[in-house]
Amino acid sequence: MASAKKLVVLDRDGVINADSEAFIKSPDEWVALPGSLEAIARLNQAGYRVAIATNQSGIGRGLFDMAVLNAMHEKMHRMAATVGARIDAVFFCPHTAEDQCECRKPKPGMLKMIVERYDVDPKGTPAVGDSLRDLQAGAALGFTPHLVLTGKGRETLAAGGLPDGTRIHDDLRAFALDYLAEEQE
């Protein structure tokens, strides 16, 4: 029964797939980072559900539409399945910063939706990201922030100002190994 409450929240761009300053705008541009999908499979095998919380302002900026975002996520799910990984849900914010919405990270709206959907206590639940706003959104609700050094992670670490208790990992594979090893202790 407890395993139904085990959840990991991941950012997408820079954590699971390569990021781009010019945005990921098509399924062809969506390229999994080495070991990221296998890391999700490892978490799944340990009884964890995986939810994604991702800002996708490219929609609000008119760089791509919902059909393209859905095609990117279909590719991600297909590729994940080939290595035995399952992503339970993808929550996304289509707005730009100017929209002042509650769902765009660093605001915690998307993470609130995840907490409600999965009926989990954020305290002790990991939220993994590569940017300060990912960590801030999780920390605002009591998630344990985990920074990966892929994507914008190295720049985020160098800039400092991380939420208290932030754990640092080389990449999503290292997060999964570290987190699951701690769970066994």
N, C-alpha and C positions, 0 to 999 in steps of 0.2 A: 504494500500500500504506500509506503513512504516513497518508493521510486516514482510514483505518479506525481509527486510534488518536486522532484529534482529537475531543475531547469538551469540552462545557461543562456544568457542573452548576448548575442554577437552583433557588432556593427558589420556591414558588408564590405564596402570599398576600403581597401587597405588592410583588411583583416582576413577575409576569405578570398578576395580577388584583388588583382593589381589595380591600383588607383591611377588617376590621371588628373592633372590640373585642368585639362580640357573636358573633364567629365567622361564617364563611361556611357556612351550614347547608343550602343547597339550590341546585340548578342556576340558579334565578332570581336568587339572590344572587351567583352567580359572574359577574363582569363584567370582561372584559379591560381592562387599562390601555391608553390610547392608544399605538399603535405597538409594543406588546410582542410581539404575534404576528408582526408584520412583521419585528421584530428576530430572532425565532427563524428565520423564513424566510431572512433574510439570512445567518445563521450556517450554516443547512443548505446554502445555495447555495455557501458557501465550504468545504464539505466537513466540517462539524462535526455530530456527533451531539449531541443535547440530552437530558439526563436531569434529572428533577426529584427533589429530596429535600425532603420537606415534613412537618413535624409536623402531625398532625391529631388533636389531643387531644379534639376535639369528639366523636369516636367513644367514647373512654374516659369522657367526661363524660355520655354518653347524649343528646347534642344532635342527633345524626343517626347513621344506621347505614351499613353497607358498601354497601347498594344506593344510597343517596343519594350517598355519596362516588363510587361508580362512575358515577352519572349526571352528577355535576359534571365528572368527568374525560372522559366521553364528549362532553359539551358543549365542553370545552376542545379536545379532539382535532378535533372537527367544525369549530369556529371556526378553529383553526389551519390545517386543510386548505383552508379557503376562501381563505386568503392564500398558499398554497403552503408552509406550515410543517409540520414533522413533529417531534413529541416522541417520542423513542424509547422511553422508559420513565418511569414514575412510581413512585418509592419513597416510602413513607409510614410514619410511626410513629403508631399509633392510641392510644398510651399517654398518661397524664397524668404530670406531673412526679413525683407520689407513687409511681408504679410503679418508678422507679429503673431503667428499662431501659437497654440499651446503644445503642438506635437513636434515641432522642429527642435532637435537637440541644439543647445544644451537644456532646453526646457524638458521636463520629464513626462510630457503627455503620452508619448508612445509607450514608455515603460510602464506608466499607470495602466494602459490598456492591456499590456502583457500580464501584469500582476492580476488584473481582474479576470482575464480570459483563463489563466492557468491556476488561479486561486493559490498563489504562492506568497510566502513571506519574503520580501526583498532582502531582509537582513540575512547575510550569509550567502545570498544568491549572487553568482558572479555576473558582472557586466563587462564585456571585453570590447575594447576599442583601440583605435590608433590616434585619436585626437582628443584634446582636452574636453571638447563639448560632449563626446561620448561618455567620458568619465564623470563629468559634472552631472549629466542627466541621470546616470545610475546612482551616483552618490547622493543626489537630492532625495531619493526615496529609500536610501539605506542599502542599496546593492553594494557588494564588494567590488571596487573598481580594479580592473586588470588592464594594463597597457601593453600592447604588443608593439615591437619595434619595426614592424613592416609598415608600408604605406607612409603616413605622416608621423609614425611613432617616434622615430629618432629626433625629429624636430620638436615634437611635443615634449619629450623628455628633456631636451636641451633648454627649452623655454621655461621649464619649471612651473611651479604653481599647481602641482597635481593635488587632487583631493587626498586628505589624510587616509592612510592605509592602502594606497595604490600599490599593487603588486606589478612587477615588470617582468616580461617574458620576451624572448627573441622573436617568437612568432606564434601562430595559433597551435602548431604542433607542440611547442614547448609549454604553452599554457596547459594544454590537455594533459600532457605527461606530468607536469608539476602539480596541477590541481588534483588529478586522480591519485597521485602518490600521497599527497597530503590527506586526502579523504581516507586512505588506508591506515594512516597512523593512529 
